[in-house]
Amino acid sequence: MYFKKIVFFVFLGCPLTMQTLRADASVDPRFGVMTHFAQGWDPAWAWVASVRNIGTVRDELYWDQIEPQPGVYVFPQAFDDYMGTLRVAGISPLIELDFENPNYDGGMTPYTDQGMAAYAEYGVQVLKHYGDQIKAVEIWNEYNGTWCQGPATLDRAGTYAKMLQQAYRQIKAVRPDVTVVGGSTINVPLPYWEKLMQDGALNDMDVLSIHPYRYNSPPEGIENDVIALQNLVKKYDNGQTKPIWVTEIGWAIQDGSLPGTIAIDETTQAKFLVRAYALLLSANVERIYWYLLHDDQDIMGLTTPDATPRQSAYAMQVIGTELAGATFVQREATLNGLYSMLFTRTDGTPVRVMWSLQPLMLKVSGQTRVTDMVGNDVGVSNQLSLADAPVYVEGPLQGLPPALPAETLLTDSTRDFSGIQGQNGWCYGGFVGSGTALELMNNYAVTDWTQVWGDGYPYHDVTPGDQHPSSTGNQPVSSVRRWVSTTEGTLHVVGQFQWSGGGGDGVGVSILVNGQPLFRKLLGHGNAIGYAFDFLQPVHVGTTIDFAVDPGPGIDISYDATSIGATIALHPTAAPQQNLSSTAWVFDGAPPVAIPPSGPLLADSVAGFSGTQGLNGWSYGDFVGGTTEWEPMPSFNSGVWGSGYSYNEVSAGDQHPSVANGQQVAVVRRWTSTYAGPIHVTGQFQCGTQGDGVGVSICVDGQRVFRQLIGGGTANQYSFDLSPVVQVGSTVDFAVDPGPGIDISYDATALNATITAN
């Protein structure tokens, strides 16, 4: 490890001393950690923080213990002990001023003038007692969440703004140098923040504080939450910004076994720490406090309770060294999913924090120095391997992979959420039953947490970041946000659905274009809890794109809240519909709604079958090894097309896949269009009930628009209904592969398909 020479021991009852652990004099105050000294932690833990290059901690000095009787102020020895140790260790405390005091307002959160004045005086007394050791105080903790009780909850923002004003003015009267931190919100609830700003709270805080937790999501995108808050500040502060501190952020180590959770081990926790800190610094966050120094009730600590360091402890120490005093310059333009965050150190040396969500190689020179996230030197000669574990890079790079052609961002589903139907192109509503006719929601409200659209269906809502489906009678009700295009061209649509979990039977998520589904994926309970999408879609003015969440395999709507974030950008070049994600579009569960054919018949897979390749537009072949590269079949005998692969054949009504050298061989019938425009493709695959089943899919111009497993324990038939747009020469492939493995027994699969002009 990077600091492996440091002796790192803590024995309960045997406090650490300056002789065993020493703080680094060059600590960067941006890198902090949450502690619980006020809750009885041994003050010796201050030395554990100092050895990790942590120059500031966030802790508490509880009001009810300091003012046990009205106007009588005493400071418990335990508080003085830990504050004294922090002073000796050279660690600056950010002190939360909280919580309720039974002497005022019935022990509830202060809501009267008397209670607020007493709270403000408690803050003044804390500063008088500890003097210049305290340079920053935070007014309460997560007031918009569970740490507010009593009448104050009737108007959290308004009551907090009044309490903040009292505290700010009394504190500044005695200590104008103290930084007063306000807000301290759980997550980044913009409607609540806007209420605070409308009540004048920006005048009574020097810094805004937030807790942008992403318990079951990676950190990418966290910077956008900060930028959105900064933009809101500008709206209410004459175009000016205020400093933002993240006073809590962290990820718990968990095995991912509980519904709705992702697996996070020590390595993943360390990766998330470095990536989150780099992203937050890129958004000009001035301080970041990791929750927590050591495990408490959750496994979120940099160390275990016996001070055994986790990888995140080393990661914290290394980022504090590599970026000590460094200034963020820019995120360099490169491929999507590749992060190159450029910083400049105080001596002018550039250093990059780099990671890639998809593994790739970069060219470097022998002069390039690379350090991994826990401080090990990474030997490089002419190539650097990047993955999702961040590295620090000094020295020359021989060019980053070029970014995709410049795109114009048209909308962000979270940023552009509105309380007006149709504003920014977005509408909010639902699909009832199996239909895709959007019923607009008619009830909009703003809460302390979020904005929400709803209607008469139970729990049915859409917020900036979430959707919850419903049911009526025995019919599902999907929760839908719809964007209507105002442009012609090709759109790049990127984002992710994520089920919140906790119980229930999961949800179905889908995206539809002009009412036609691109995919439907089941999330939760035996399935993945998240589904990312990334595709190109040609559109016209008025084209609709729907992001829908339905109740899943049944109509159980418990625990069905599902997060959704999507960006839509105008791609600079005309391109066909294309799925760019690493996972093919998949239809799970119920098939899409059938729409009757509306035009002349172009092709019939059974009636058009022949012994001549290309006759009636039909050809017969294979895809080998999971690709969509076409291999035409060479032989036709007794009404059956075949190839050299065992059992691989196509007849008028059936297809049978094969295997070769341990690879799947999909058997394919292809239709080549002589028509340009929208078409309607309908039909059904059906396999037997023995064996392990098959995979069935349809590709348009080589792009797989769905793949469905049938048989082998799942339903053994699958109906399809698609409406793609084709050109003369476009191909539509109907493929059958061996399914979950390479067992091809009982894999004969019937297919009938018709193609009409739409």
Backbone hydrogen bonds, N-H to C=O, Kabsch-Sander energy under -0.5 kcal/mol:
donor,donor_aa,acceptor,acceptor_aa,energy
2,Y,374,V,-1.7
4,K,1,M,-1.4
6,I,3,F,-1.8
11,F,14,C,-0.9
14,C,11,F,-2.9
20,T,17,T,-1.1
21,L,17,T,-2.1
24,D,50,S,-0.8
27,V,24,D,-1.2
31,F,28,D,-1.8
32,G,30,R,-0.9
32,G,288,I,-3.4
33,V,56,T,-1.3
34,M,290,W,-3.2
35,T,58,R,-2.4
39,Q,36,H,-0.9
40,G,37,F,-2.0
41,W,36,H,-1.5
45,W,42,D,-2.3
46,A,43,P,-2.3
47,W,44,A,-1.7
48,V,44,A,-0.8
49,A,45,W,-1.9
50,S,46,A,-2.1
51,V,47,W,-2.0
52,R,48,V,-0.6
52,R,49,A,-0.9
53,N,50,S,-1.5
54,I,49,A,-1.8
55,G,28,D,-0.5
55,G,31,F,-0.9
55,G,53,N,-0.7
56,T,31,F,-0.6
57,V,92,S,-1.4
58,R,33,V,-1.8
59,D,57,V,-0.5
59,D,94,L,-2.2
61,L,96,E,-1.1
63,W,98,D,-1.6
66,I,62,Y,-1.4
67,E,63,W,-2.6
69,Q,72,V,-0.7
72,V,69,Q,-2.5
73,Y,71,G,-0.6
74,V,66,I,-2.9
74,V,72,V,-0.5
79,F,76,P,-0.6
80,D,76,P,-2.0
81,D,77,Q,-2.8
82,Y,78,A,-2.0
83,M,79,F,-2.3
84,G,80,D,-2.4
85,T,81,D,-2.1
86,L,82,Y,-2.3
87,R,83,M,-2.0
88,V,84,G,-2.1
89,A,85,T,-2.4
90,G,86,L,-0.6
90,G,87,R,-1.0
91,I,86,L,-2.7
92,S,55,G,-2.6
94,L,57,V,-3.2
95,I,93,P,-0.7
95,I,136,A,-1.9
96,E,59,D,-3.1
96,E,94,L,-0.6
97,L,138,E,-2.9
98,D,96,E,-0.8
104,Y,101,N,-2.3
107,G,101,N,-0.6
107,G,104,Y,-1.8
108,M,105,D,-1.8
109,T,149,Q,-1.4
116,M,112,T,-2.5
117,A,113,D,-2.3
118,A,114,Q,-2.2
119,Y,115,G,-2.1
120,A,116,M,-2.3
121,E,117,A,-2.2
122,Y,118,A,-2.2
123,G,119,Y,-1.8
124,V,120,A,-1.9
125,Q,121,E,-2.6
126,V,122,Y,-2.1
127,L,123,G,-1.9
128,K,124,V,-2.2
129,H,125,Q,-2.2
130,Y,126,V,-2.2
131,G,127,L,-1.4
133,Q,130,Y,-1.6
134,I,131,G,-1.5
135,K,93,P,-0.6
135,K,133,Q,-0.7
136,A,93,P,-0.6
137,V,179,T,-2.3
138,E,95,I,-2.9
139,I,181,V,-2.6
140,W,97,L,-1.2
140,W,138,E,-1.2
142,E,184,S,-2.0
143,Y,183,G,-0.6
145,G,142,E,-1.9
147,W,142,E,-1.1
148,C,145,G,-0.6
152,A,149,Q,-0.6
153,T,150,G,-2.1
154,L,151,P,-1.8
155,D,152,A,-1.1
156,R,153,T,-0.6
159,T,155,D,-2.9
160,Y,156,R,-2.8
161,A,157,A,-2.4
162,K,158,G,-1.5
163,M,159,T,-2.3
164,L,160,Y,-3.3
165,Q,161,A,-2.1
166,Q,162,K,-2.1
167,A,163,M,-2.5
168,Y,164,L,-3.0
169,R,165,Q,-2.2
170,Q,166,Q,-2.1
171,I,167,A,-2.5
172,K,168,Y,-2.7
173,A,169,R,-1.3
174,V,170,Q,-0.8
174,V,171,I,-0.9
175,R,171,I,-3.0
178,V,175,R,-1.7
179,T,135,K,-2.5
180,V,178,V,-0.6
181,V,137,V,-3.2
181,V,179,T,-0.6
182,G,207,V,-3.0
184,S,182,G,-1.1
185,T,209,S,-1.6
187,N,185,T,-0.5
187,N,211,H,-2.6
190,L,188,V,-1.3
193,W,189,P,-2.4
194,E,190,L,-2.7
195,K,191,P,-2.0
196,L,192,Y,-2.3
197,M,193,W,-2.4
198,Q,194,E,-2.6
199,D,195,K,-1.5
200,G,197,M,-1.6
201,A,196,L,-2.5
203,N,200,G,-1.5
204,D,201,A,-1.9
205,M,202,L,-0.9
206,D,180,V,-2.8
207,V,180,V,-1.5
208,L,243,P,-2.5
209,S,182,G,-2.4
210,I,245,W,-1.8
211,H,185,T,-1.6
211,H,187,N,-1.0
213,Y,211,H,-2.2
217,S,214,R,-1.6
222,I,219,P,-2.6
224,N,221,G,-1.0
225,D,221,G,-0.8
225,D,222,I,-0.5
226,V,222,I,-1.2
227,I,223,E,-2.2
228,A,224,N,-2.3
229,L,225,D,-1.7
230,Q,226,V,-2.6
231,N,227,I,-2.4
232,L,228,A,-1.6
233,V,229,L,-2.3
234,K,230,Q,-2.3
235,K,231,N,-1.5
236,Y,232,L,-1.2
236,Y,233,V,-0.7
237,D,233,V,-1.0
237,D,234,K,-0.5
239,G,234,K,-2.8
240,Q,237,D,-2.0
245,W,208,L,-3.0
246,V,287,R,-2.9
247,T,210,I,-1.2
247,T,245,W,-0.9
248,E,210,I,-0.9
249,I,289,Y,-0.9
253,I,299,I,-3.1
254,Q,264,I,-1.8
261,T,258,L,-2.0
264,I,254,Q,-2.7
269,Q,265,D,-2.6
270,A,266,E,-2.0
271,K,267,T,-2.4
272,F,268,T,-2.8
273,L,269,Q,-2.1
274,V,270,A,-2.1
275,R,271,K,-2.5
276,A,272,F,-2.9
277,Y,273,L,-2.5
278,A,274,V,-2.5
279,L,275,R,-2.3
280,L,276,A,-2.8
281,L,277,Y,-2.6
282,S,278,A,-1.7
283,A,279,L,-0.8
283,A,280,L,-0.7
284,N,281,L,-1.8
285,V,280,L,-2.1
286,E,244,I,-2.3
287,R,244,I,-0.7
288,I,30,R,-2.6
289,Y,246,V,-2.6
290,W,32,G,-2.2
290,W,288,I,-0.6
291,Y,249,I,-2.7
292,L,290,W,-0.8
293,L,34,M,-2.0
295,D,303,T,-1.7
296,D,298,D,-1.5
300,M,298,D,-1.7
302,L,292,L,-1.3
302,L,293,L,-0.8
303,T,293,L,-1.3
304,T,308,T,-2.0
307,A,304,T,-2.1
310,R,302,L,-2.8
313,A,302,L,-0.7
313,A,310,R,-1.1
314,Y,310,R,-1.3
315,A,311,Q,-2.6
316,M,312,S,-2.4
317,Q,313,A,-2.0
318,V,314,Y,-2.8
319,I,315,A,-2.4
320,G,316,M,-1.8
321,T,317,Q,-1.0
322,E,318,V,-3.4
323,L,319,I,-2.2
324,A,321,T,-1.0
326,A,323,L,-1.9
327,T,344,T,-2.9
329,V,342,L,-3.1
330,Q,342,L,-1.2
332,E,330,Q,-0.7
332,E,340,S,-2.6
335,L,401,P,-0.6
338,L,335,L,-1.8
339,Y,337,G,-0.5
339,Y,355,W,-3.3
340,S,338,L,-0.6
341,M,353,V,-2.7
342,L,330,Q,-2.9
342,L,340,S,-0.8
343,F,351,V,-2.9
344,T,327,T,-2.4
345,R,349,T,-3.1
346,T,324,A,-0.5
348,G,345,R,-2.2
351,V,343,F,-2.4
352,R,393,V,-2.4
353,V,341,M,-2.3
354,M,352,R,-0.6
354,M,391,V,-2.7
355,W,339,Y,-1.8
356,S,387,A,-2.9
357,L,337,G,-2.9
360,L,386,L,-1.9
362,L,384,L,-2.5
364,V,382,N,-1.1
365,S,396,P,-0.9
368,T,365,S,-1.7
369,R,394,E,-2.6
370,V,378,V,-0.6
371,T,392,Y,-2.4
372,D,376,N,-2.9
373,M,390,P,-0.8
375,G,372,D,-1.9
378,V,370,V,-3.2
379,G,377,D,-0.6
381,S,383,Q,-0.5
384,L,362,L,-2.9
386,L,360,L,-2.9
386,L,384,L,-0.6
391,V,354,M,-2.2
392,Y,371,T,-3.1
393,V,352,R,-2.5
394,E,369,R,-3.0
398,Q,363,K,-2.3
399,G,397,L,-1.0
408,T,570,L,-1.7
409,L,407,E,-0.6
410,L,568,I,-2.6
411,T,568,I,-1.8
413,S,566,A,-3.1
416,D,412,D,-2.8
417,F,414,T,-1.2
422,G,426,W,-2.6
423,Q,420,I,-2.0
425,G,422,G,-1.8
426,W,423,Q,-1.9
427,C,482,R,-2.5
429,G,480,V,-2.6
430,G,439,E,-1.7
431,F,478,S,-1.0
433,G,476,P,-2.9
435,G,432,V,-1.4
438,L,436,T,-0.6
439,E,430,G,-2.7
440,L,438,L,-0.7
441,M,428,Y,-2.8
442,N,454,G,-0.7
443,N,454,G,-2.1
445,A,452,V,-2.3
447,T,450,T,-3.4
452,V,445,A,-2.7
453,W,462,V,-2.9
454,G,443,N,-2.7
455,D,460,H,-0.7
460,H,457,Y,-1.5
461,D,459,Y,-0.6
461,D,468,H,-1.5
462,V,453,W,-1.8
463,T,466,D,-2.7
467,Q,562,T,-2.2
468,H,461,D,-2.3
470,S,477,V,-2.8
472,T,475,Q,-2.5
475,Q,472,T,-2.3
477,V,470,S,-2.7
478,S,431,F,-2.5
479,S,549,V,-3.0
480,V,429,G,-2.7
480,V,478,S,-0.5
481,R,547,F,-1.9
482,R,427,C,-2.7
483,W,545,I,-2.6
484,V,425,G,-2.1
485,S,483,W,-0.5
485,S,543,T,-2.9
489,G,539,V,-1.9
490,T,571,H,-0.5
491,L,537,Q,-2.6
492,H,569,A,-3.1
493,V,491,L,-0.6
493,V,535,F,-2.9
494,V,492,H,-0.5
494,V,567,T,-2.2
495,G,533,F,-2.3
496,Q,565,G,-1.9
497,F,531,Y,-2.5
498,Q,563,S,-2.3
499,W,529,I,-3.1
500,S,561,A,-2.3
506,G,503,G,-0.5
507,V,523,L,-2.0
508,G,550,D,-1.9
509,V,521,K,-2.7
510,S,548,A,-2.2
511,I,519,F,-1.0
512,L,546,D,-2.0
513,V,516,Q,-2.8
514,N,512,L,-0.5
514,N,544,T,-2.6
516,Q,513,V,-2.0
518,L,511,I,-3.2
519,F,511,I,-1.0
520,R,586,V,-1.9
521,K,509,V,-2.9
523,L,507,V,-3.0
524,G,528,A,-1.5
531,Y,497,F,-2.5
533,F,495,G,-2.6
535,F,493,V,-2.3
536,L,578,Q,-3.0
537,Q,491,L,-2.4
539,V,489,G,-3.2
542,G,485,S,-2.7
543,T,540,H,-2.2
545,I,483,W,-2.5
546,D,512,L,-2.8
547,F,481,R,-2.6
548,A,510,S,-2.7
548,A,546,D,-0.6
549,V,479,S,-2.2
550,D,508,G,-3.1
557,I,555,I,-0.6
560,D,557,I,-1.0
562,T,467,Q,-2.4
563,S,498,Q,-2.9
564,I,465,G,-2.0
565,G,496,Q,-1.7
567,T,494,V,-2.7
568,I,411,T,-2.5
569,A,492,H,-2.2
570,L,408,T,-3.1
571,H,490,T,-2.9
571,H,569,A,-0.7
578,Q,536,L,-2.1
580,L,534,D,-3.0
580,L,578,Q,-0.7
581,S,534,D,-1.0
585,W,704,R,-0.9
588,D,520,R,-2.1
588,D,586,V,-0.6
602,L,755,I,-3.5
603,A,755,I,-1.9
605,S,753,A,-2.9
608,G,604,D,-2.4
609,F,606,V,-1.1
614,G,618,W,-2.3
615,L,612,T,-1.8
617,G,614,G,-1.9
618,W,615,L,-1.9
619,S,670,R,-2.6
621,G,668,V,-2.8
622,D,631,E,-2.4
623,F,666,A,-2.0
625,G,664,Q,-3.3
627,T,624,V,-1.0
630,W,628,T,-0.5
631,E,622,D,-1.9
633,M,620,Y,-2.9
635,S,642,G,-1.7
637,N,640,V,-2.6
640,V,637,N,-1.5
641,W,650,V,-3.1
642,G,635,S,-2.4
643,S,648,N,-0.9
648,N,645,Y,-1.6
649,E,647,Y,-0.7
649,E,656,H,-1.5
650,V,641,W,-2.0
651,S,654,D,-2.6
655,Q,749,T,-2.0
656,H,649,E,-2.4
658,S,665,V,-2.4
660,A,663,Q,-2.4
663,Q,660,A,-1.9
665,V,658,S,-2.6
666,A,623,F,-2.9
667,V,736,V,-2.5
668,V,621,G,-3.1
669,R,734,F,-2.0
670,R,619,S,-2.9
671,W,732,V,-2.6
672,T,617,G,-2.3
673,S,671,W,-0.5
673,S,730,S,-3.0
677,G,726,V,-2.7
679,I,724,P,-2.7
680,H,756,T,-2.9
681,V,722,L,-2.8
682,T,680,H,-0.6
682,T,754,T,-2.3
683,G,720,F,-1.5
684,Q,752,N,-2.0
685,F,718,Y,-2.6
686,Q,750,A,-2.1
687,C,716,N,-2.5
688,G,746,Y,-0.5
688,G,748,A,-0.7
693,G,690,Q,-0.6
694,V,710,I,-2.3
695,G,737,D,-2.0
696,V,708,Q,-2.8
697,S,735,A,-2.2
698,I,706,F,-1.2
699,C,733,D,-1.9
700,V,703,Q,-2.6
701,D,699,C,-0.5
701,D,731,T,-2.9
703,Q,700,V,-1.7
704,R,702,G,-0.6
705,V,698,I,-2.5
705,V,703,Q,-0.5
706,F,698,I,-1.0
708,Q,696,V,-3.1
710,I,694,V,-2.4
711,G,715,A,-1.7
714,T,711,G,-0.9
718,Y,685,F,-2.6
720,F,683,G,-2.2
722,L,681,V,-2.8
726,V,677,G,-2.6
729,G,673,S,-2.9
730,S,727,Q,-2.4
732,V,671,W,-2.5
733,D,699,C,-2.7
734,F,669,R,-2.5
735,A,697,S,-2.6
735,A,733,D,-0.6
736,V,667,V,-2.1
737,D,695,G,-3.1
741,G,738,P,-0.5
744,I,742,I,-0.7
747,D,744,I,-1.2
749,T,655,Q,-2.6
750,A,686,Q,-3.3
751,L,653,G,-2.2
752,N,684,Q,-1.7
754,T,682,T,-2.6
755,I,603,A,-2.8
756,T,680,H,-2.3
757,A,600,P,-2.5
758,N,678,P,-2.5
